[in-house]
Amino acid sequence: MQIDKNQILEFLRSRGDNDKAAQAETELPDQVDTDQHAGLLSNLGINPADLLGKLPGGLGDKLGGLGL
């Protein structure tokens, strides 16, 4: 799944991980593919499944709306 880098930065900052947000800003491409960039996300302490569930308007919200 494609996620905008800014959403990841906001996610990290909301957790208080400002150092990791700064690292992500330099290491991640503008559009992050959760499969292709799983290693980079892991280095930042991000589990893609957790990220998708917490993004506003993201997959987590859509699945919740379907009762899954």
VOMARTI-707785 format. One record per residue: residue number from 1; x, z, y of N, C-alpha, C, O in turn; residue in three letters. Coordinates in nm, 3 decimals. Layout:
NODE   k     nc1     nc3     nc2    cac1    cac3    cac2     cc1     cc3     cc2     oc1     oc3     oc2   r
NODE NUM       X       Z       Y       X       Z       Y       X       Z       Y       X       Z       Y ALA
...
//
This chain:
NODE   k     nc1     nc3     nc2    cac1    cac3    cac2     cc1     cc3     cc2     oc1     oc3     oc2   r
NODE   1   0.085   0.000  -0.118   0.000   0.000   0.000   0.089   0.000   0.124   0.194   0.064   0.125 MET
NODE   2   0.048  -0.071   0.226   0.120  -0.080   0.353   0.072   0.030   0.448  -0.048   0.049   0.467 GLN
NODE   3   0.168   0.101   0.507   0.137   0.205   0.604   0.223   0.181   0.727   0.342   0.152   0.716 ILE
NODE   4   0.163   0.193   0.842   0.237   0.178   0.967   0.334   0.295   0.983   0.298   0.411   0.960 ASP
NODE   5   0.457   0.265   1.022   0.559   0.369   1.038   0.513   0.480   1.131   0.544   0.597   1.108 LYS
NODE   6   0.440   0.446   1.236   0.394   0.547   1.331   0.303   0.651   1.265   0.304   0.768   1.305 ASN
NODE   7   0.225   0.609   1.166   0.140   0.704   1.095   0.225   0.803   1.016   0.192   0.921   1.007 GLN
NODE   8   0.333   0.754   0.959   0.423   0.841   0.884   0.492   0.939   0.979   0.507   1.057   0.947 ILE
NODE   9   0.534   0.889   1.094   0.597   0.976   1.193   0.502   1.086   1.238   0.542   1.202   1.249 LEU
NODE  10   0.376   1.050   1.263   0.276   1.149   1.302   0.253   1.251   1.191   0.239   1.371   1.217 GLU
NODE  11   0.251   1.204   1.067   0.233   1.292   0.951   0.346   1.394   0.944   0.322   1.514   0.928 PHE
NODE  12   0.470   1.347   0.958   0.584   1.437   0.953   0.581   1.536   1.068   0.607   1.655   1.049 LEU
NODE  13   0.551   1.489   1.187   0.547   1.578   1.304   0.436   1.682   1.291   0.451   1.796   1.334 ARG
NODE  14   0.324   1.643   1.231   0.213   1.737   1.213   0.252   1.850   1.117   0.196   1.960   1.123 SER
NODE  15   0.348   1.823   1.029   0.399   1.926   0.937   0.514   2.005   0.999   0.565   2.098   0.938 ARG
NODE  16   0.553   1.968   1.120   0.664   2.035   1.186   0.800   1.983   1.142   0.902   2.046   1.171 GLY
NODE  17   0.803   1.870   1.074   0.928   1.810   1.025   0.984   1.712   1.128   0.995   1.592   1.101 ASP
NODE  18   1.020   1.763   1.244   1.068   1.676   1.351   1.201   1.610   1.318   1.224   1.496   1.358 ASN
NODE  19   1.287   1.680   1.246   1.415   1.620   1.207   1.392   1.503   1.111   1.456   1.398   1.124 ASP
NODE  20   1.302   1.522   1.016   1.272   1.414   0.922   1.200   1.299   0.992   1.217   1.183   0.955 LYS
NODE  21   1.120   1.331   1.092   1.053   1.226   1.170   1.156   1.141   1.242   1.145   1.018   1.247 ALA
NODE  22   1.257   1.206   1.299   1.363   1.132   1.368   1.440   1.045   1.268   1.477   0.932   1.300 ALA
NODE  23   1.465   1.098   1.150   1.533   1.021   1.045   1.447   0.902   1.004   1.497   0.791   0.989 GLN
NODE  24   1.318   0.925   0.985   1.227   0.818   0.943   1.220   0.708   1.048   1.211   0.590   1.015 ALA
NODE  25   1.226   0.748   1.174   1.218   0.650   1.283   1.331   0.549   1.274   1.312   0.431   1.306 GLU
NODE  26   1.448   0.593   1.230   1.563   0.502   1.221   1.572   0.430   1.087   1.624   0.319   1.079 THR
NODE  27   1.520   0.493   0.979   1.540   0.437   0.845   1.425   0.350   0.794   1.448   0.260   0.714 GLU
NODE  28   1.305   0.377   0.839   1.190   0.305   0.785   1.160   0.179   0.864   1.180   0.174   0.986 LEU
NODE  29   1.112   0.076   0.795   1.067  -0.045   0.866   0.934  -0.017   0.936   0.871   0.086   0.912 PRO
NODE  30   0.892  -0.108   1.022   0.766  -0.089   1.096   0.647  -0.079   1.003   0.554  -0.001   1.029 ASP
NODE  31   0.647  -0.156   0.895   0.543  -0.149   0.793   0.607  -0.100   0.664   0.695  -0.166   0.609 GLN
NODE  32   0.561   0.015   0.616   0.619   0.077   0.497   0.531   0.045   0.378   0.410   0.070   0.380 VAL
NODE  33   0.592  -0.009   0.274   0.523  -0.033   0.148   0.551   0.088   0.059   0.667   0.117   0.027 ASP
NODE  34   0.445   0.160   0.019   0.465   0.285  -0.055   0.536   0.264  -0.188   0.604   0.355  -0.236 THR
NODE  35   0.523   0.148  -0.249   0.594   0.120  -0.374   0.738   0.079  -0.346   0.832   0.133  -0.405 ASP
NODE  36   0.755  -0.017  -0.258   0.888  -0.072  -0.228   0.979   0.033  -0.163   1.099   0.033  -0.189 GLN
NODE  37   0.924   0.121  -0.080   1.004   0.218  -0.006   0.987   0.359  -0.060   1.008   0.456   0.013 HIS
NODE  38   0.948   0.372  -0.187   0.926   0.504  -0.247   1.051   0.592  -0.238   1.040   0.712  -0.216 ALA
NODE  39   1.168   0.532  -0.255   1.292   0.609  -0.247   1.316   0.666  -0.110   1.356   0.782  -0.096 GLY
NODE  40   1.293   0.586  -0.007   1.308   0.635   0.131   1.208   0.746   0.160   1.243   0.847   0.221 LEU
NODE  41   1.085   0.728   0.116   0.983   0.830   0.138   1.020   0.959   0.067   1.002   1.069   0.120 LEU
NODE  42   1.072   0.947  -0.054   1.115   1.064  -0.131   1.228   1.138  -0.059   1.228   1.261  -0.055 SER
NODE  43   1.323   1.063  -0.003   1.433   1.125   0.071   1.382   1.202   0.192   1.447   1.296   0.238 ASN
NODE  44   1.267   1.163   0.243   1.208   1.230   0.359   1.114   1.344   0.316   1.054   1.411   0.400 LEU
NODE  45   1.104   1.365   0.185   1.017   1.470   0.134   0.871   1.433   0.135   0.784   1.520   0.141 GLY
NODE  46   0.843   1.303   0.128   0.705   1.256   0.132   0.664   1.203  -0.005   0.731   1.116  -0.061 ILE
NODE  47   0.555   1.256  -0.056   0.492   1.202  -0.176   0.388   1.102  -0.127   0.295   1.141  -0.056 ASN
NODE  48   0.401   0.974  -0.164   0.305   0.875  -0.113   0.158   0.912  -0.138   0.073   0.883  -0.054 PRO
NODE  49   0.129   0.975  -0.251  -0.009   1.013  -0.279  -0.058   1.116  -0.179  -0.172   1.110  -0.133 ALA
NODE  50   0.028   1.213  -0.145  -0.009   1.313  -0.044  -0.028   1.248   0.092  -0.122   1.280   0.166 ASP
NODE  51   0.061   1.157   0.124   0.054   1.088   0.253  -0.076   1.010   0.265  -0.144   1.019   0.367 LEU
NODE  52  -0.111   0.936   0.163  -0.233   0.855   0.168  -0.357   0.943   0.181  -0.455   0.903   0.245 LEU
NODE  53  -0.355   1.060   0.121  -0.469   1.149   0.127  -0.486   1.216   0.262  -0.597   1.258   0.296 GLY
NODE  54  -0.379   1.226   0.340  -0.385   1.299   0.467  -0.394   1.209   0.589  -0.418   1.259   0.699 LYS
NODE  55  -0.376   1.080   0.574  -0.382   0.991   0.689  -0.526   0.975   0.737  -0.615   0.949   0.657 LEU
NODE  56  -0.550   0.991   0.868  -0.685   0.969   0.919  -0.728   0.825   0.897  -0.656   0.731   0.933 PRO
NODE  57  -0.845   0.808   0.839  -0.895   0.674   0.814  -0.822   0.605   0.701  -0.840   0.486   0.678 GLY
NODE  58  -0.740   0.681   0.630  -0.661   0.623   0.522  -0.736   0.619   0.391  -0.857   0.641   0.386 GLY
NODE  59  -0.664   0.591   0.286  -0.723   0.577   0.154  -0.792   0.705   0.110  -0.896   0.700   0.045 LEU
NODE  60  -0.736   0.820   0.145  -0.796   0.947   0.107  -0.938   0.960   0.161  -1.027   1.006   0.090 GLY
NODE  61  -0.959   0.921   0.286  -1.092   0.927   0.346  -1.186   0.829   0.276  -1.303   0.860   0.252 ASP
NODE  62  -1.135   0.712   0.244  -1.220   0.611   0.180  -1.262   0.657   0.041  -1.378   0.641   0.003 LYS
NODE  63  -1.167   0.713  -0.036  -1.202   0.759  -0.169  -1.298   0.877  -0.162  -1.389   0.889  -0.243 LEU
NODE  64  -1.275   0.965  -0.063  -1.367   1.078  -0.046  -1.506   1.032  -0.015  -1.603   1.094  -0.060 GLY
NODE  65  -1.519   0.926   0.060  -1.649   0.873   0.095  -1.720   0.809  -0.024  -1.841   0.792  -0.022 GLY
NODE  66  -1.642   0.775  -0.126  -1.701   0.715  -0.246  -1.732   0.820  -0.351  -1.786   0.788  -0.457 LEU
NODE  67  -1.699   0.945  -0.322  -1.725   1.052  -0.417  -1.625   1.055  -0.531  -1.655   1.109  -0.638 GLY
NODE  68  -1.508   0.997  -0.511  -1.406   0.997  -0.617  -1.316   1.116  -0.604  -1.224   1.134  -0.684 LEU
//
